[in-house]
């Protein structure tokens, strides 16, 4: 197969990293039973058993055990890579640190599930803003909501843009990937963090960077995993990703998130769904202490 054909295939396969093409099967918004989630996990185990899949994501970052022995090279520090994409999920995909409260099973397709900030907020921080924030067919955002932001980096020479396709080019269709992860809780407070500043783009040392990724939310938990998104609830992701997940939550002004959704180079205008937490030890890497 010619290189350009391989590149097209890679782009098509790659999109699930930010789940734009994997936020499928929207269905209704009624919560499914535990039996449905158990069956999805059983199907994931069945569909990956003996097929050589590497470690998967998301996971409980407070649990270090894992039996998956497939290894790959740890991606360089994000400051030595190009930022290629930023997107976010409603509720945290990962569990641990200050986001351990289960939001529930959701609709079985990634919405209304995941994990939420386990701290407390004031009545003022939770007061309604009187407008739709990042609206979508699955609903918008409200004060008190938790989001997990993925700052995706690539070793390829690229420019920031929509989907994982922005992380690849014809010269390197299998780049090293790193996701710097920060969980935020949305509040009605103009003194809280400005999401547009937290996602500000620039160049440093000739590399595309998110200039203000938080560095005061705890030492990141690094582990070997995969791409995420609800499209992988019942099948393995074939993509290898080095993850850095910060354990502490930062408060961010919800109105600044709404402003970002109205215009950014990633064409992101809503929150994506979450993949079920991966709990099968055979699909998890070991986290070094």
Secondary structure, DSSP 4 states (H G I P E B T S, - for coil): --HHHHHHHHHHHHGGGGTTTT-------SPPPHHHHHHHHHHHHHHHTTTT----S--BTT----------PPPPPGGGSEEEEEEEEEBBSSBBTTB-EE---TTSSSSS-SEE--S---TTTTS--SS-BS--TT--B-TT-EEEEEEEEESSS----STGGGG--SS-SS--EEEEEEEEEEES-TTSB-HHHHT-EEEETTEEEETT--SSS-PPEEEEE---SGGGSSS-----EEEEE-SS-EEEEHHHHHHHHTS-TT---SPBP-PPPP--GGG-PPPP-
